[in-house]
Amino acid sequence: MRLIFWLIPMFCAFGALAQVPDSLSEASFLLDTTVQRSGPLLRPQPTPRKGLLGFLSKDYPKPLRAALFSLVLPGSGQVYNKKFWKVPIVVTAVGTSIYFIGSNTRSYRTWRDAYRFRVDGDATTIDPFVDDYPSADRLQTIRDAFRKRMEQSYIALVVVLVLNAADAFVDAHLMRFDVNDDLSLELGPDIRPVGQTGLAAGLGLRLQLRQP
């Protein structure tokens, strides 16, 4: 009878040990399946912007896009590059050029008409400058001077617009230019061979443009 009491716990222990490998295998299988299903952990990707914000932020900054903005609306390329302090400079330059275009154009037309009235040969024509400028050649000289100023004003406006676009283009390029600490200009001692056996000492300037 005592033997039976000893055998029953032993059989229970062996049964429990026999179930452990199966339980471990099942747990390992479940773990592998979970890992395979989940895959590697990935960082959440930002939601791409749509519409105008997506056009402005995609591959920011793009030099050609900045130059195009500046040509369409002077100063907008500087806003795109976040160089807001340049906008008043651009607006002032463009506004000054437009002002001189208008002023010189009006003056040219005034003296052009005065010269026409002087040489039209019509005695009934009212000439407002006959007392101040009795010579027709003088009127022609003044007319030509204001025409030259008018043309120069248009050229100045074109130059301002081109410089405005070029500034936005260069700024966008420099924003993506590598300016880390590996870019350096160093001045130090330099020893160079002279001939086959001699050495010459001096100062050398070393410019490092890329990472070692």
VEXSEKE-816933 format. One line per field, with one value per residue: residue number from 0; residue in one letter; x, y, z of N, C-alpha, C in turn. Coordinates in steps of 0.02 Angstrom, whole numbers, plus 50000, padded with zeros to 5 digits. Atoms other than C-alpha are relative to their C-alpha. Layout:
N
seq NUM_...
type A_...
nc1 X_...
nc2 Y_...
nc3 Z_...
cac1 X_...
cac2 Y_...
cac3 Z_...
cc1 X_...
cc2 Y_...
cc3 Z_...
REM end
This chain:
212
seq 0_1_2_3_4_5_6_7_8_9_10_11_12_13_14_15_16_17_18_19_20_21_22_23_24_25_26_27_28_29_30_31_32_33_34_35_36_37_38_39_40_41_42_43_44_45_46_47_48_49_50_51_52_53_54_55_56_57_58_59_60_61_62_63_64_65_66_67_68_69_70_71_72_73_74_75_76_77_78_79_80_81_82_83_84_85_86_87_88_89_90_91_92_93_94_95_96_97_98_99_100_101_102_103_104_105_106_107_108_109_110_111_112_113_114_115_116_117_118_119_120_121_122_123_124_125_126_127_128_129_130_131_132_133_134_135_136_137_138_139_140_141_142_143_144_145_146_147_148_149_150_151_152_153_154_155_156_157_158_159_160_161_162_163_164_165_166_167_168_169_170_171_172_173_174_175_176_177_178_179_180_181_182_183_184_185_186_187_188_189_190_191_192_193_194_195_196_197_198_199_200_201_202_203_204_205_206_207_208_209_210_211
type M_R_L_I_F_W_L_I_P_M_F_C_A_F_G_A_L_A_Q_V_P_D_S_L_S_E_A_S_F_L_L_D_T_T_V_Q_R_S_G_P_L_L_R_P_Q_P_T_P_R_K_G_L_L_G_F_L_S_K_D_Y_P_K_P_L_R_A_A_L_F_S_L_V_L_P_G_S_G_Q_V_Y_N_K_K_F_W_K_V_P_I_V_V_T_A_V_G_T_S_I_Y_F_I_G_S_N_T_R_S_Y_R_T_W_R_D_A_Y_R_F_R_V_D_G_D_A_T_T_I_D_P_F_V_D_D_Y_P_S_A_D_R_L_Q_T_I_R_D_A_F_R_K_R_M_E_Q_S_Y_I_A_L_V_V_V_L_V_L_N_A_A_D_A_F_V_D_A_H_L_M_R_F_D_V_N_D_D_L_S_L_E_L_G_P_D_I_R_P_V_G_Q_T_G_L_A_A_G_L_G_L_R_L_Q_L_R_Q_P
nc1 50042_49954_49969_50047_49997_49938_50002_50046_49965_49947_50032_50022_49941_49978_50049_49988_49938_50013_50038_49961_49974_50054_50020_49947_50002_50058_49986_49952_50035_50041_49956_49976_50055_50014_49946_50006_50058_49991_49945_49956_50032_49988_50022_50057_49983_50044_50052_49981_50046_50031_50017_49948_49949_49957_49957_49949_49957_49968_49929_49984_50021_49980_49978_50038_50065_49991_49990_50064_50043_49976_50016_50072_50016_49937_50000_50030_49946_49968_50046_49994_49937_50005_49957_50051_49970_49983_50060_50003_49949_50023_50058_49976_49964_50048_50042_49961_49992_50065_50011_49960_50028_50057_49979_49963_50045_50041_49958_49983_50059_50010_49952_50012_50055_49978_49960_50045_50036_49953_49979_50055_50013_50068_49997_50053_49982_49978_49935_49990_49929_49968_49965_49943_49955_50017_49966_50026_49946_49999_50055_49981_49950_50034_50040_49956_49972_50051_50010_49946_50014_50055_49974_49958_50044_50024_49944_49989_50052_49983_49943_50024_50038_49953_49963_50046_50005_49934_49990_50040_49970_49938_50018_50026_49943_49958_50034_49987_49928_49970_49956_49982_49934_49949_49979_49954_49943_49949_49934_49952_49934_49998_49932_50002_49933_49968_49951_50000_49979_50014_50068_50016_50053_50039_50069_50045_50072_50036_50073_50033_50066_50043_49984_49945
nc2 49940_49943_49994_49964_49929_49974_50002_49950_49935_50005_49997_49931_49960_50016_49971_49928_49989_50015_49946_49938_49985_49981_49932_49955_49998_49961_49930_49977_49994_49940_49942_49991_49978_49930_49959_50000_49961_49929_49975_49953_49940_49944_49935_49975_49952_49941_49998_49951_49944_49995_49933_49949_50014_50053_49973_49958_50036_50058_49990_49931_49951_50013_49935_49979_49979_49935_49951_49991_49959_49932_49971_49989_49948_49982_50007_50063_50049_49989_50027_50072_50019_49976_49941_49948_49934_49977_49979_49927_49977_50016_49957_49932_49996_50005_49940_49943_50007_49985_49928_49964_50014_49956_49930_49987_50009_49940_49944_50012_49986_49927_49967_50026_49961_49931_49997_50009_49937_49950_50014_50024_49951_49974_49938_49999_50044_49965_50025_49972_49992_49956_49945_50026_50036_49979_50041_50068_50048_50007_50045_50067_50025_50018_50060_50058_50014_50036_50067_50042_50015_50047_50066_50022_50020_50067_50047_50007_50044_50069_50021_50012_50062_50056_50007_50026_50073_50030_50002_50055_50063_50012_50013_50068_50045_49997_50032_50072_50010_50029_49952_50029_49984_50032_49953_49957_49969_49999_49974_50033_50011_50047_50020_50031_50020_49959_50042_50070_50010_49942_49986_49929_49988_49939_50002_50030_49988_50061_49992_50065_49989_50057_50037_50048
nc3 50000_49999_50067_50045_49984_50029_50074_50028_50010_50051_50067_50012_50015_50069_50047_50004_50039_50070_50030_50004_50067_50045_49984_50024_50073_50019_49986_50050_50063_49996_50001_50068_50042_49984_50029_50073_50020_49986_50040_49964_49977_50045_49975_50039_50051_49998_50052_50051_50008_50066_50022_50002_49949_50025_50052_49970_49953_50030_50017_49982_50049_50069_50027_50058_49977_49968_50054_50036_49958_50002_50065_50004_49951_49966_49928_49977_49994_49935_49950_50005_49967_49931_49992_50001_49996_50067_50037_50008_50047_50067_50015_50010_50064_50055_49999_50024_50073_50031_49993_50049_50066_50010_50002_50062_50057_50005_50023_50070_50041_50000_50045_50068_50029_50010_50062_50056_50010_50025_50069_50043_50052_49995_49962_49949_49944_49939_49978_49932_49984_50049_49967_49960_50044_50068_50050_50006_49984_49927_49983_50022_49953_49937_50014_50004_49933_49960_50029_49976_49930_49997_50019_49944_49945_50016_49991_49928_49974_50020_49959_49932_49999_50008_49937_49951_50011_49987_49927_49974_50024_49963_49930_49995_50007_49940_49944_50004_50006_49940_49965_49935_49974_50041_50051_49962_50032_49948_50016_49956_50029_50056_50020_50067_50024_50051_50032_49979_49930_49959_49975_49992_49951_50013_49978_50048_49991_50018_50004_49999_50026_49989_49939_50009
cac1 50000_50142_50219_50064_50074_50253_50217_50073_50176_50317_50199_50128_50303_50352_50191_50227_50405_50340_50225_50361_50448_50280_50234_50403_50389_50215_50273_50421_50308_50190_50335_50407_50237_50211_50382_50353_50183_50236_50399_50536_50488_50472_50461_50297_50314_50250_50091_50133_50058_49942_49903_50002_50088_50151_50217_50310_50381_50431_50621_50638_50725_50734_50837_50741_50577_50642_50701_50533_50439_50548_50519_50331_50318_50476_50516_50417_50576_50653_50496_50511_50691_50635_50747_50611_50730_50771_50592_50592_50754_50681_50518_50611_50724_50580_50471_50611_50641_50455_50447_50589_50512_50350_50436_50555_50419_50307_50450_50500_50323_50311_50469_50431_50266_50349_50474_50335_50238_50394_50431_50256_50248_50073_50058_49901_49989_50011_50193_50210_50402_50430_50483_50596_50671_50663_50780_50708_50877_50870_50701_50769_50917_50805_50689_50833_50903_50738_50717_50887_50840_50677_50769_50895_50752_50682_50854_50873_50707_50761_50927_50837_50720_50864_50965_50811_50791_50979_50982_50839_50923_51092_51012_50919_51082_51178_51044_51084_51273_51379_51457_51507_51668_51759_51766_51919_52059_52220_52387_52536_52717_52759_52917_52948_53092_53212_53312_53362_53433_53378_53226_53141_53035_52896_52712_52575_52389_52278_52097_51990_51828_51763_51757_51912
cac2 50000_50119_50079_50143_50308_50328_50283_50403_50563_50496_50466_50642_50717_50623_50679_50860_50848_50770_50920_51054_51033_51039_51198_51277_51229_51302_51463_51475_51447_51583_51703_51671_51693_51858_51924_51870_51950_52112_52128_52254_52406_52557_52740_52820_52915_53095_53120_53202_53373_53406_53559_53719_53669_53509_53605_53725_53596_53456_53444_53611_53720_53707_53846_53847_53860_54007_54096_54066_54138_54293_54319_54301_54410_54503_54461_54299_54197_54277_54233_54054_54049_54126_54278_54400_54544_54552_54583_54771_54790_54704_54802_54967_54930_54877_55023_55149_55081_55091_55269_55328_55239_55335_55502_55491_55428_55577_55699_55618_55630_55813_55864_55750_55840_56009_55970_55909_56071_56172_56086_56047_56209_56251_56432_56396_56270_56332_56313_56329_56328_56457_56592_56482_56378_56472_56350_56186_56102_56136_56049_55902_55887_55887_55759_55642_55659_55606_55464_55400_55413_55321_55178_55171_55159_55007_54927_54961_54875_54721_54716_54729_54586_54476_54512_54476_54303_54270_54313_54191_54056_54075_54082_53919_53838_53897_53831_53655_53682_53582_53702_53580_53586_53474_53618_53715_53830_53807_53899_53803_53754_53663_53568_53524_53431_53534_53438_53264_53292_53465_53524_53694_53756_53883_53916_53818_53852_53698_53703_53553_53542_53370_53253_53145
cac3 50000_50040_49871_49783_49878_49819_49637_49613_49646_49536_49389_49410_49411_49252_49168_49211_49143_48983_48956_48978_48807_48718_48810_48771_48587_48578_48660_48541_48392_48450_48478_48305_48226_48317_48262_48082_48077_48157_48059_48103_48201_48085_48130_48081_47919_47914_47817_47650_47627_47482_47380_47396_47559_47479_47330_47443_47564_47445_47428_47517_47468_47277_47195_47031_47124_47227_47068_46983_47131_47126_46941_46958_47114_47170_47350_47356_47326_47480_47579_47515_47578_47744_47717_47764_47797_47612_47558_47598_47499_47347_47357_47374_47225_47113_47169_47138_46963_46922_46989_46877_46728_46752_46785_46637_46521_46560_46536_46372_46304_46355_46264_46117_46090_46113_45976_45862_45888_45848_45681_45617_45516_45575_45630_45731_45844_46022_46074_46265_46259_46125_46249_46358_46217_46052_45965_45899_45918_46105_46117_46019_46137_46291_46210_46171_46348_46428_46304_46356_46540_46507_46421_46564_46689_46598_46596_46782_46816_46717_46812_46979_46934_46876_47034_47137_47057_47066_47252_47288_47182_47270_47443_47412_47355_47508_47625_47562_47557_47679_47805_47943_48043_47918_47795_47851_47794_47891_47887_47953_47927_47766_47718_47536_47454_47349_47223_47276_47449_47509_47606_47608_47753_47738_47769_47684_47661_47662_47608_47652_47554_47597_47744_47771
cc1 50044_50033_49956_50003_50064_49998_49956_50034_50054_49971_49976_50059_50025_49952_50010_50062_49990_49963_50041_50028_49946_49978_50051_49999_49942_50012_50049_49967_49957_50042_50026_49946_49985_50053_49994_49942_50012_50055_50043_49962_50020_49975_49941_50021_49953_49951_50019_49947_49975_49988_50060_50054_50047_50047_50057_50050_50037_50070_50021_50073_50025_50018_49959_49931_50004_50009_49935_49952_50020_49985_49925_49978_50064_49993_49971_50052_50036_49955_50004_50063_50002_50051_49955_50030_50020_49941_49994_50052_49978_49942_50022_50036_49953_49957_50037_50009_49935_49985_50038_49976_49941_50019_50035_49957_49956_50040_50018_49941_49986_50046_49996_49944_50020_50042_49956_49962_50046_50014_49942_49982_49931_50002_49948_50016_50025_50064_50014_50072_50035_50039_50062_50052_49983_50031_49970_50053_50005_49945_50017_50051_49969_49959_50043_50029_49949_49983_50055_49989_49943_50024_50045_49958_49972_50055_50014_49948_50015_50059_49979_49963_50046_50040_49956_49993_50066_50013_49960_50029_50062_49985_49975_50057_50041_49966_50012_50075_50028_50049_50019_50073_50056_50024_50044_50054_50053_50066_50049_50067_49998_50072_49995_50071_50023_50056_49994_50016_49980_49927_49991_49941_49964_49931_49956_49927_49963_49925_49968_49927_49953_50022_50055_49973
cc2 50062_50010_50038_50075_50032_50003_50054_50068_49996_50003_50071_50045_49988_50029_50075_50016_49987_50056_50064_50013_50021_50072_50050_50006_50042_50074_50028_50010_50063_50062_50014_50026_50073_50045_50005_50043_50075_50030_50048_50063_50058_50064_50024_50055_50060_49999_50053_50054_50003_50073_50046_49987_49944_50024_50042_49961_49941_50017_50072_50007_49982_50067_50024_50024_50069_50055_50013_50042_50073_50034_50015_50057_50017_49999_49935_49945_50007_49975_49924_49975_50021_50054_50062_50070_50028_50026_50076_50027_49989_50046_50072_50008_49997_50063_50062_49998_50017_50075_50039_49985_50046_50073_50017_49992_50061_50059_49991_50018_50075_50034_49973_50040_50072_50007_49991_50065_50052_49990_49979_50050_50030_50062_50004_49957_50042_49967_50028_50015_50049_50056_49974_49967_50018_49956_49929_49948_49988_49953_49928_49969_49977_49937_49938_49981_49961_49932_49953_49981_49949_49929_49972_49977_49930_49948_49988_49953_49927_49974_49984_49933_49939_49989_49971_49924_49966_49994_49942_49932_49982_49984_49928_49949_49998_49968_49925_49985_49976_50050_49972_50015_49969_50045_50053_50028_50010_50026_49970_49989_49946_49988_49963_49981_50046_49959_49928_49990_50057_50005_50075_50007_50065_49993_49973_50015_49940_50013_49931_50010_49941_49962_49950_49929
cc3 50000_49932_49952_50015_49974_49924_49971_49993_49947_49931_49985_49982_49930_49949_49992_49960_49927_49965_49991_49931_49951_50013_49976_49924_49976_50012_49949_49933_49998_49997_49930_49954_50012_49969_49925_49977_50009_49958_50041_50019_49955_50032_49959_49952_50003_49942_49948_49993_49928_49984_50001_50052_49979_49946_50029_50042_49969_49977_50015_50021_49930_49968_49941_50020_50033_49947_49963_50041_49997_49934_49994_50046_50038_50075_50025_50005_50066_50056_50000_50034_50073_50015_49997_50001_49932_49961_49994_49951_49928_49980_49987_49933_49941_49998_49975_49925_49964_50004_49947_49929_49985_49992_49934_49938_49990_49974_49927_49954_49996_49951_49929_49966_49988_49937_49938_49984_49967_49925_49955_49945_50001_50045_50054_50060_50058_50026_50070_50017_49953_50033_50038_49955_49927_49946_50000_50017_50075_50023_49981_50047_50066_49991_50000_50068_50042_49970_50023_50073_50007_49983_50056_50059_49988_50010_50074_50031_49983_50042_50071_50004_49993_50064_50055_49993_50015_50075_50031_49980_50041_50073_50010_49993_50064_50060_50000_49995_50066_50031_50068_50017_49958_49944_50035_49954_50053_49971_50049_49965_49945_49980_49934_49979_49944_49970_50023_50074_50046_50020_50008_50047_49984_50031_49944_50017_49975_50004_49994_49983_50012_50063_49987_49999
REM end
